[in-house]
Amino acid sequence: MQQSEAAYQWPDVPTTMQQSAAASEETDVPTTMQRSEAAYQQTDVPTIMQQPEAAYQWTDDVPSMIEQSAAASQRTDDILPMMQQSAAAYQRTDDILPMMLQSAAAYQRTDDILPMMQQSAAAYQRTDDILPMMQQSAAAYQRTDDILPMMQQSAAAYQRTDDVPSMMQQSAAAYQWTDDIPSMIQQSAAAYQQTDVPSMIQQSAAAYQWTDDILPMMQQSAAAYQRTDDILPMMQQSAAAYQRIYTPTTMQQEAQVPAALDSPQRSGTIGNSVTISGSNNPIIAGSSGVNINYNFPLQGPGCSAPKKMKLDSPAQDPADCCEDALKSYYRRKGSFVKLIPWVGDDRKHIKKIYTELQLILGKDRVKLASYDDILQRETEEGDLILIAVLTGLAGRGKTTLFNKIAYDWAVGSSRVLRKYKLVFLLKMHALEQSSDLVDAVFDQLLAKDVSIERGTLDMFIKNSPGKVLVLLDGFDELMTTTLCDSSFGSILEILNGKKLRGCTVLVSTRPSHVDRLVSEKLVQDPFTHVEVMGFSWKNVTEYVNNFFVGEPDKAKGLLEKIKLSGLLIDLAASPMLLLVMCVLWQEKCTLPETMSRLYHDGFSYIFRRKGLDSQDEAAKVVIEIGKVALHGLLSPDQSLSFKESDFEPSVLELALKAGILTSQRVRKRLQSHNSVQFFHKTFQEFSAAAYLQSLLEADPEEFQKILNEIMSKGAKRFEYLLRFCCGDNEACTYEIMKVFQVRCQEDLSFESEMGQLALHCFFEGQSESLPPEEFIHSFITDNICIDGFNWDRDCLNSVIYFLKSVAEQTKNSGNTYLAKVKELFVLADKWTWFIEKLAVTMCAMTNLNAVVFSFCLYLTGSNMADIAKSFRDLTNLREFYIHCSDELRGTAALWCMHLKQLKSLKKLHLSACKLNGQDITLIAESLIDLPNFSELILFGNNLGGTVALWCMHLKQMRTLTKLNLSGCSLNLQDIKHVGESVRDLPNLVELKVSYHDPSGTAALRCMQLKQLKTLTKLGLCKCFVNGQDIKHVAESLPNLVELDLSDNELCGTATLWCIQLKQLKTLTKLGLRRCSLNGQDMKHIADSLRELPNLGELDLSQNYHLCGTAALWCMHLKQFKSLRKLDLGYCSLNGQDIEHVAESLRDLPNFSELDLSGINLGGTAALWCKHLKQLKSLTKVSLSECSLNGQDLKHVAESLRDLPNLVELVLLGNKLGGTAALWCMEVKQLLHLQRLNLRYCDLTEDDKNHIYESLSDLRKNGLDLDMRY
């Protein structure tokens, strides 16, 4: 071509223009303008110089710009022939790009031939040949990090680094990944729009099409552009504008300056069609969508016609633009996490500070590997679960986790996140219940001047919800406290499934607000519940070592300090509080012992670092801002953002300087203002508590008024406010304990959430005096249960502090309170430190009768020694149970001697403790001389082959009445030794040797049952017994009262052995659980059992093949005149079966307990529950895990209300959330009810309130109501 020519093509798309042409690649179409060009890329805006050229490239290379030249680039290794007057070569080597005068850039990414134009051509081919350089010009380009030589009248190249572009005379300003706005220079315009609409100018055209055609050459000038590692050359009297969608706009002689630059827009028009000169004449028609047709001269045999494409996608294209804007935002601003204001460098890149959190999957308690697992959870049908609720205490890392997800999406580091086109991370403290998703995106995430149409973005989201991930951070901070579904905007309607059902949503909240979030109005099944547990000890260690890089001694000292304190270990699980510990330790190597003190010291540190040394002045600042903070927390919309005018100016200045408050310019619905916020919600709560503490002295009446308002709105919502208010303030602590006692008396216990909150408050107070007497009596009752399985360390720490305080402060008065405790039940899981401290307080429980430690998995021999020693003075202790403790093997020598002191001990259970033969020998020796000892349970210890070591001691336990050696892996010889040892025990009535390997017949022969003359109870579960064995038992022990044959495979064999049962005339209890019985078996068994006059209990549970068979056998139940209890749990019965059973049981005079648990009866209660009315002697009904709904329960309650003796109803595990209003009034009619079990029923706070109100009279009469979990 004359003077210069630049060829460019990505999928071989030809462009032609007079005087100038700009070719654009798959996604980036340049805009061309008269005498100017501005290249704009995905995130950055180039600076425009006088008659400049802006080159941009997605690599680390530097383009060269030359007067009247073009830079040619290509991703191949072909040879670029250079023609007369101009040649620009580009090659992927490590060389420097020389810039020459009067050059041309040729580029093509195909194997087609580049037609050569008059006096100039740029050829490029994908080969590995050498690049020849032509007369007067050669430009070599490479994709390296080399230096860009700048030539006379050259362009400034841009590289994707953090460097500053250099600017040459008459040069182009290169654009870098920053947020700068391009400056506009004389005869220059920067065109950028997040659309793919090229601007058409007279003497210039930009054509783009997805075809494989040959690149035509253009007269006078061509600008090549590619979306690879190529350079966009800019030429004199030419502009290349860049636009990223496929819908071009037209303008006359003008460049449209985008609204994003706040510059005046220029507009022009072009006719409905125009023909561009050149060999390939494109016809551009219309102004909204463009059809480009090429009259291709080379079309013929072997040449396919070019494709025709309508470049019009109004919803998809704004999504591209929005995607780029969001990714840019998350990569830049979102990639830095603000720490705390007392750290000098208070912003860290998320990659440097992020430490993996413990993510626990709901009730399954399964630890998730990463957040990826949350996004891949499926229903039983294989569908993705699209909503996840993440709960965690304040400071546990929920916000940082969401920031990390957004960042990982932006940089493309997560495979799971790549399927999402758009990821919206929204702060819910800036939202109301009426908030709209698209509005919130514009308000919180997109630049004020972004040129994206709301309507088109909304259209994309609605049309492609599966490509959208919404992260809602902080539901507990929502600016609405009373939800009304008629006022919901699209965000809450996404949560309740009324909009965008294919959209994925993760929403975080504090545990206090889970009931409001997971409710009938909002989130319902299926959803994934994940607990954000914060840091594990491994995480804590990693974090501390990273903080004290270069100071290993300080790191070691802090870790040792934390490890020695149960409280600090719990607080360190919070990333925020661990950071507080680090900065305080760095200053003076000491740490406080409560959360209140930790925040207090943190605030003091802030002010000292910022030059405010006076503690009194600092306290005044906190109290002053606390007044505003408290007003915000108590406001109907729970305000977490404030105006500057809400604060006294001097106080605001100091708080902003310290960093406790932050101020930023925010935009909402196109209006902007300065918004003041506390650095973290806990900072607001701490400040509000400081103000509330000051009121108790300054205005006690106002203090009480506010305290009552807090309690009326729900104490759990204000947990941290109440805890901070008690902090080291004895007067406030006492007043708050009183209000708990008055307003929550019936809900105060160790197990209840309200009770746990009250104990947290007492712990924070560190008071030297006890709470009110009524408060203490609410917790310390005859029976204390401490559930370490479902409590965190924080709860256990508060419980043990309370018990210890009561013990220490009443020890001189006879332990008035703890002396009333008769039974202590402890589930401690891994909390051995808790057991050590509890052992001390048990000494004060002087009237303790029974102690149970269950599932104390890590209970050690040393722990057992502490416990046993604390028992020595407990003269009334009769029962001691240890279940499932894995660390006791071989430790009996440390603690068994203390058992000798327990003269009142009757029962000792040591089940599944991994004890060995030597342990049992020592234990048995210690028990011989106990005068009242009667029951020894050693279930589940591996004692196979060891019985000979200790069986002689059994002979000496003359008072023994019960021995359980089930599951002890005994062999035939062991069983023989057992039989020989116990046959002379005069009081032995019960023996269990279930779950052992030898065949039933051989084992029974070894035991010589006939010699066990006093035996009345025998357990032979899973002993492989057959009909002959049962016959042998019946003949040898005709006086058996209880026989348990559960877990033996008896399917289809009943005819062989059930007749033998007729001989056991004294039998009162028979266990046939999990025996695979079918309907015919049941028919024979029922027929045989009807002749047993004393049979009172029959366990048929977990026989799964009885569905639809009740009509075959239940008529015989009518003759079980002594039957009191029938267990049909998990028998797969249907509604009609239940009807037959109830009909058969109605005339039994003594029948009192019916267990139908685990049977899927959902939606069928109306069919069968009416028959329950006839069971007039019924005292207990179990309908656990029956899939009952609210309507079912209403029918059940209506049927049971006429039963005069019903005292216990068990409904555990039915999903009844949001239904209490349907049935609680019917339950109210169960006037004699004493126990109602609603555990694990997913009840909401509204449900609980309904139940409390409706059953208030029953509760006054002693109803034990259990609604935990």
Rosetta blueprint (number, residue, H / E / L):
1 M L
2 Q L
3 Q L
4 S L
5 E L
6 A L
7 A L
8 Y L
9 Q L
10 W L
11 P L
12 D L
13 V L
14 P L
15 T L
16 T L
17 M L
18 Q L
19 Q L
20 S L
21 A E
22 A E
23 A L
24 S L
25 E L
26 E L
27 T L
28 D L
29 V E
30 P L
31 T L
32 T L
33 M E
34 Q L
35 R L
36 S E
37 E L
38 A L
39 A L
40 Y L
41 Q L
42 Q L
43 T L
44 D L
45 V L
46 P L
47 T L
48 I L
49 M L
50 Q L
51 Q L
52 P L
53 E L
54 A E
55 A L
56 Y L
57 Q L
58 W L
59 T L
60 D L
61 D L
62 V L
63 P L
64 S L
65 M E
66 I L
67 E L
68 Q L
69 S L
70 A L
71 A L
72 A L
73 S L
74 Q L
75 R L
76 T L
77 D L
78 D L
79 I L
80 L L
81 P L
82 M E
83 M E
84 Q L
85 Q L
86 S E
87 A L
88 A L
89 A L
90 Y L
91 Q L
92 R L
93 T L
94 D L
95 D L
96 I L
97 L L
98 P L
99 M L
100 M L
101 L L
102 Q L
103 S L
104 A L
105 A L
106 A L
107 Y L
108 Q L
109 R L
110 T L
111 D L
112 D L
113 I L
114 L L
115 P L
116 M L
117 M E
118 Q L
119 Q L
120 S E
121 A L
122 A E
123 A L
124 Y L
125 Q L
126 R L
127 T L
128 D L
129 D L
130 I L
131 L L
132 P L
133 M L
134 M E
135 Q L
136 Q L
137 S E
138 A L
139 A L
140 A L
141 Y L
142 Q L
143 R L
144 T L
145 D L
146 D L
147 I L
148 L L
149 P L
150 M L
151 M L
152 Q L
153 Q L
154 S L
155 A E
156 A E
157 A L
158 Y L
159 Q L
160 R L
161 T L
162 D L
163 D L
164 V L
165 P L
166 S L
167 M L
168 M L
169 Q L
170 Q L
171 S L
172 A L
173 A L
174 A L
175 Y L
176 Q L
177 W L
178 T L
179 D L
180 D L
181 I L
182 P L
183 S L
184 M L
185 I L
186 Q L
187 Q L
188 S L
189 A L
190 A L
191 A L
192 Y E
193 Q E
194 Q L
195 T L
196 D L
197 V L
198 P L
199 S L
200 M L
201 I E
202 Q L
203 Q L
204 S E
205 A E
206 A L
207 A L
208 Y L
209 Q L
210 W L
211 T L
212 D L
213 D L
214 I L
215 L L
216 P L
217 M L
218 M L
219 Q L
220 Q L
221 S L
222 A L
223 A E
224 A L
225 Y L
226 Q L
227 R L
228 T L
229 D L
230 D L
231 I L
232 L L
233 P L
234 M L
235 M L
236 Q L
237 Q L
238 S L
239 A L
240 A L
241 A L
242 Y E
243 Q E
244 R L
245 I L
246 Y L
247 T L
248 P L
249 T L
250 T L
251 M L
252 Q L
253 Q L
254 E L
255 A L
256 Q L
257 V L
258 P L
259 A H
260 A H
261 L H
262 D L
263 S L
264 P L
265 Q L
266 R L
267 S L
268 G L
269 T L
270 I L
271 G L
272 N L
273 S E
274 V E
275 T E
276 I L
277 S L
278 G L
279 S L
280 N L
281 N L
282 P E
283 I E
284 I E
285 A E
286 G L
287 S L
288 S L
289 G L
290 V L
291 N E
292 I E
293 N E
294 Y E
295 N L
296 F L
297 P L
298 L L
299 Q L
300 G E
301 P L
302 G L
303 C E
304 S L
305 A L
306 P L
307 K L
308 K L
309 M L
310 K E
311 L L
312 D L
313 S L
314 P L
315 A L
316 Q H
317 D H
318 P H
319 A H
320 D H
321 C H
322 C H
323 E H
324 D H
325 A H
326 L H
327 K H
328 S H
329 Y H
330 Y H
331 R H
332 R H
333 K L
334 G L
335 S L
336 F E
337 V E
338 K E
339 L L
340 I L
341 P L
342 W L
343 V L
344 G L
345 D L
346 D L
347 R E
348 K E
349 H E
350 I H
351 K H
352 K H
353 I H
354 Y L
355 T L
356 E L
357 L L
358 Q E
359 L E
360 I E
361 L E
362 G L
363 K L
364 D L
365 R L
366 V E
367 K E
368 L E
369 A L
370 S L
371 Y H
372 D H
373 D H
374 I H
375 L H
376 Q L
377 R L
378 E E
379 T L
380 E L
381 E L
382 G L
383 D L
384 L E
385 I L
386 L L
387 I E
388 A E
389 V E
390 L E
391 T E
392 G L
393 L L
394 A L
395 G L
396 R L
397 G L
398 K H
399 T H
400 T H
401 L H
402 F H
403 N H
404 K H
405 I H
406 A H
407 Y H
408 D H
409 W H
410 A H
411 V H
412 G L
413 S L
414 S L
415 R L
416 V H
417 L H
418 R H
419 K H
420 Y L
421 K L
422 L E
423 V E
424 F E
425 L E
426 L E
427 K E
428 M H
429 H H
430 A H
431 L L
432 E L
433 Q L
434 S L
435 S L
436 D L
437 L H
438 V H
439 D H
440 A H
441 V H
442 F H
443 D H
444 Q H
445 L L
446 L L
447 A L
448 K L
449 D L
450 V L
451 S L
452 I L
453 E L
454 R H
455 G H
456 T H
457 L H
458 D H
459 M H
460 F H
461 I H
462 K H
463 N H
464 S L
465 P H
466 G H
467 K H
468 V E
469 L E
470 V E
471 L E
472 L E
473 D E
474 G L
475 F H
476 D H
477 E H
478 L L
479 M L
480 T L
481 T L
482 T L
483 L L
484 C L
485 D H
486 S H
487 S H
488 F L
489 G L
490 S H
491 I H
492 L H
493 E H
494 I H
495 L H
496 N L
497 G L
498 K L
499 K L
500 L L
501 R L
502 G L
503 C L
504 T E
505 V E
506 L E
507 V E
508 S E
509 T E
510 R L
511 P H
512 S H
513 H H
514 V H
515 D H
516 R H
517 L H
518 V E
519 S L
520 E L
521 K L
522 L L
523 V E
524 Q L
525 D L
526 P L
527 F L
528 T E
529 H E
530 V E
531 E E
532 V E
533 M E
534 G E
535 F L
536 S L
537 W H
538 K H
539 N H
540 V H
541 T H
542 E H
543 Y H
544 V H
545 N H
546 N H
547 F H
548 F L
549 V L
550 G L
551 E L
552 P H
553 D H
554 K H
555 A H
556 K H
557 G H
558 L H
559 L H
560 E H
561 K H
562 I H
563 K H
564 L L
565 S L
566 G H
567 L H
568 L H
569 I H
570 D H
571 L H
572 A H
573 A L
574 S L
575 P H
576 M H
577 L H
578 L H
579 L H
580 V H
581 M H
582 C H
583 V H
584 L H
585 W H
586 Q H
587 E H
588 K H
589 C L
590 T L
591 L L
592 P L
593 E L
594 T L
595 M H
596 S H
597 R H
598 L H
599 Y H
600 H H
601 D H
602 G H
603 F H
604 S H
605 Y H
606 I H
607 F H
608 R H
609 R H
610 K L
611 G L
612 L L
613 D L
614 S L
615 Q H
616 D H
617 E H
618 A H
619 A H
620 K H
621 V H
622 V H
623 I H
624 E H
625 I H
626 G H
627 K H
628 V H
629 A H
630 L H
631 H H
632 G H
633 L H
634 L H
635 S L
636 P L
637 D L
638 Q L
639 S L
640 L L
641 S E
642 F E
643 K L
644 E H
645 S H
646 D H
647 F L
648 E L
649 P H
650 S H
651 V H
652 L H
653 E H
654 L H
655 A H
656 L H
657 K H
658 A H
659 G L
660 I L
661 L E
662 T E
663 S E
664 Q E
665 R E
666 V E
667 R E
668 K E
669 R L
670 L L
671 Q E
672 S E
673 H E
674 N E
675 S E
676 V E
677 Q E
678 F E
679 F L
680 H L
681 K H
682 T H
683 F H
684 Q H
685 E H
686 F H
687 S H
688 A H
689 A H
690 A H
691 Y H
692 L H
693 Q H
694 S H
695 L H
696 L H
697 E H
698 A H
699 D L
700 P H
701 E H
702 E H
703 F H
704 Q H
705 K H
706 I H
707 L H
708 N H
709 E H
710 I H
711 M H
712 S H
713 K H
714 G L
715 A H
716 K H
717 R H
718 F H
719 E H
720 Y H
721 L H
722 L H
723 R H
724 F H
725 C H
726 C H
727 G L
728 D L
729 N L
730 E H
731 A H
732 C H
733 T H
734 Y H
735 E H
736 I H
737 M H
738 K H
739 V H
740 F H
741 Q H
742 V H
743 R H
744 C H
745 Q H
746 E H
747 D H
748 L L
749 S L
750 F L
751 E L
752 S L
753 E H
754 M H
755 G H
756 Q H
757 L H
758 A H
759 L H
760 H H
761 C H
762 F H
763 F H
764 E H
765 G H
766 Q L
767 S L
768 E L
769 S L
770 L L
771 P L
772 P L
773 E H
774 E H
775 F H
776 I H
777 H H
778 S H
779 F H
780 I L
781 T L
782 D L
783 N E
784 I E
785 C E
786 I E
787 D E
788 G L
789 F L
790 N L
791 W L
792 D L
793 R H
794 D H
795 C H
796 L H
797 N H
798 S H
799 V H
800 I H
801 Y H
802 F H
803 L H
804 K H
805 S H
806 V H
807 A H
808 E H
809 Q H
810 T L
811 K H
812 N H
813 S H
814 G L
815 N L
816 T L
817 Y L
818 L H
819 A H
820 K H
821 V L
822 K L
823 E E
824 L E
825 F E
826 V E
827 L E
828 A L
829 D L
830 K L
831 W L
832 T H
833 W H
834 F H
835 I H
836 E H
837 K H
838 L H
839 A H
840 V H
841 T H
842 M H
843 C L
844 A L
845 M L
846 T L
847 N L
848 L L
849 N L
850 A E
851 V E
852 V E
853 F E
854 S E
855 F L
856 C L
857 L L
858 Y L
859 L L
860 T L
861 G H
862 S H
863 N H
864 M H
865 A H
866 D H
867 I H
868 A H
869 K H
870 S H
871 F L
872 R L
873 D L
874 L L
875 T L
876 N L
877 L L
878 R L
879 E E
880 F E
881 Y E
882 I E
883 H E
884 C L
885 S L
886 D L
887 E L
888 L L
889 R L
890 G L
891 T L
892 A H
893 A H
894 L H
895 W H
896 C H
897 M H
898 H H
899 L H
900 K H
901 Q H
902 L L
903 K L
904 S L
905 L L
906 K L
907 K E
908 L E
909 H E
910 L E
911 S E
912 A L
913 C L
914 K L
915 L L
916 N L
917 G H
918 Q H
919 D H
920 I H
921 T H
922 L H
923 I H
924 A H
925 E H
926 S H
927 L H
928 I L
929 D L
930 L L
931 P L
932 N L
933 F L
934 S L
935 E E
936 L E
937 I E
938 L L
939 F L
940 G L
941 N L
942 N L
943 L L
944 G L
945 G L
946 T L
947 V H
948 A H
949 L H
950 W H
951 C H
952 M H
953 H H
954 L H
955 K L
956 Q L
957 M L
958 R L
959 T L
960 L L
961 T L
962 K E
963 L E
964 N E
965 L L
966 S L
967 G L
968 C L
969 S L
970 L L
971 N L
972 L H
973 Q H
974 D H
975 I H
976 K H
977 H H
978 V H
979 G H
980 E H
981 S H
982 V H
983 R L
984 D L
985 L L
986 P L
987 N L
988 L L
989 V L
990 E E
991 L E
992 K E
993 V L
994 S L
995 Y L
996 H L
997 D L
998 P L
999 S L
1000 G H
1001 T H
1002 A H
1003 A H
1004 L H
1005 R H
1006 C H
1007 M H
1008 Q L
1009 L H
1010 K H
1011 Q H
1012 L L
1013 K L
1014 T L
1015 L L
1016 T L
1017 K E
1018 L E
1019 G E
1020 L L
1021 C L
1022 K L
1023 C L
1024 F L
1025 V L
1026 N L
1027 G H
1028 Q H
1029 D H
1030 I H
1031 K H
1032 H H
1033 V H
1034 A H
1035 E H
1036 S H
1037 L L
1038 P L
1039 N L
1040 L L
1041 V L
1042 E E
1043 L E
1044 D E
1045 L L
1046 S L
1047 D L
1048 N L
1049 E L
1050 L L
1051 C L
1052 G L
1053 T L
1054 A H
1055 T H
1056 L H
1057 W H
1058 C H
1059 I H
1060 Q H
1061 L H
1062 K L
1063 Q L
1064 L L
1065 K L
1066 T L
1067 L L
1068 T L
1069 K E
1070 L E
1071 G E
1072 L L
1073 R L
1074 R L
1075 C L
1076 S L
1077 L L
1078 N E
1079 G H
1080 Q H
1081 D H
1082 M H
1083 K H
1084 H H
1085 I H
1086 A H
1087 D H
1088 S H
1089 L H
1090 R L
1091 E L
1092 L L
1093 P L
1094 N L
1095 L L
1096 G L
1097 E E
1098 L E
1099 D E
1100 L L
1101 S L
1102 Q L
1103 N L
1104 Y L
1105 H E
1106 L L
1107 C L
1108 G L
1109 T L
1110 A H
1111 A H
1112 L H
1113 W H
1114 C H
1115 M H
1116 H H
1117 L H
1118 K H
1119 Q H
1120 F L
1121 K L
1122 S L
1123 L L
1124 R L
1125 K E
1126 L E
1127 D E
1128 L L
1129 G L
1130 Y L
1131 C L
1132 S L
1133 L L
1134 N L
1135 G H
1136 Q H
1137 D H
1138 I H
1139 E H
1140 H H
1141 V H
1142 A H
1143 E H
1144 S H
1145 L H
1146 R L
1147 D L
1148 L L
1149 P L
1150 N L
1151 F L
1152 S L
1153 E E
1154 L E
1155 D E
1156 L L
1157 S L
1158 G L
1159 I L
1160 N L
1161 L L
1162 G L
1163 G L
1164 T L
1165 A H
1166 A H
1167 L H
1168 W H
1169 C H
1170 K H
1171 H H
1172 L H
1173 K H
1174 Q H
1175 L L
1176 K L
1177 S L
1178 L L
1179 T L
1180 K E
1181 V E
1182 S E
1183 L L
1184 S L
1185 E L
1186 C L
1187 S L
1188 L L
1189 N L
1190 G H
1191 Q H
1192 D H
1193 L H
1194 K H
1195 H H
1196 V H
1197 A H
1198 E H
1199 S H
1200 L H
1201 R L
1202 D L
1203 L L
1204 P L
1205 N L
1206 L L
1207 V L
1208 E E
1209 L E
1210 V E
1211 L L
1212 L L
1213 G L
1214 N L
1215 K L
1216 L L
1217 G L
1218 G L
1219 T L
1220 A H
1221 A H
1222 L H
1223 W H
1224 C H
1225 M H
1226 E H
1227 V H
1228 K L
1229 Q L
1230 L L
1231 L L
1232 H L
1233 L L
1234 Q L
1235 R E
1236 L E
1237 N E
1238 L L
1239 R L
1240 Y L
1241 C L
1242 D L
1243 L L
1244 T L
1245 E H
1246 D H
1247 D H
1248 K H
1249 N H
1250 H H
1251 I H
1252 Y H
1253 E H
1254 S H
1255 L L
1256 S H
1257 D H
1258 L H
1259 R H
1260 K H
1261 N L
1262 G L
1263 L L
1264 D E
1265 L E
1266 D E
1267 M L
1268 R L
1269 Y L
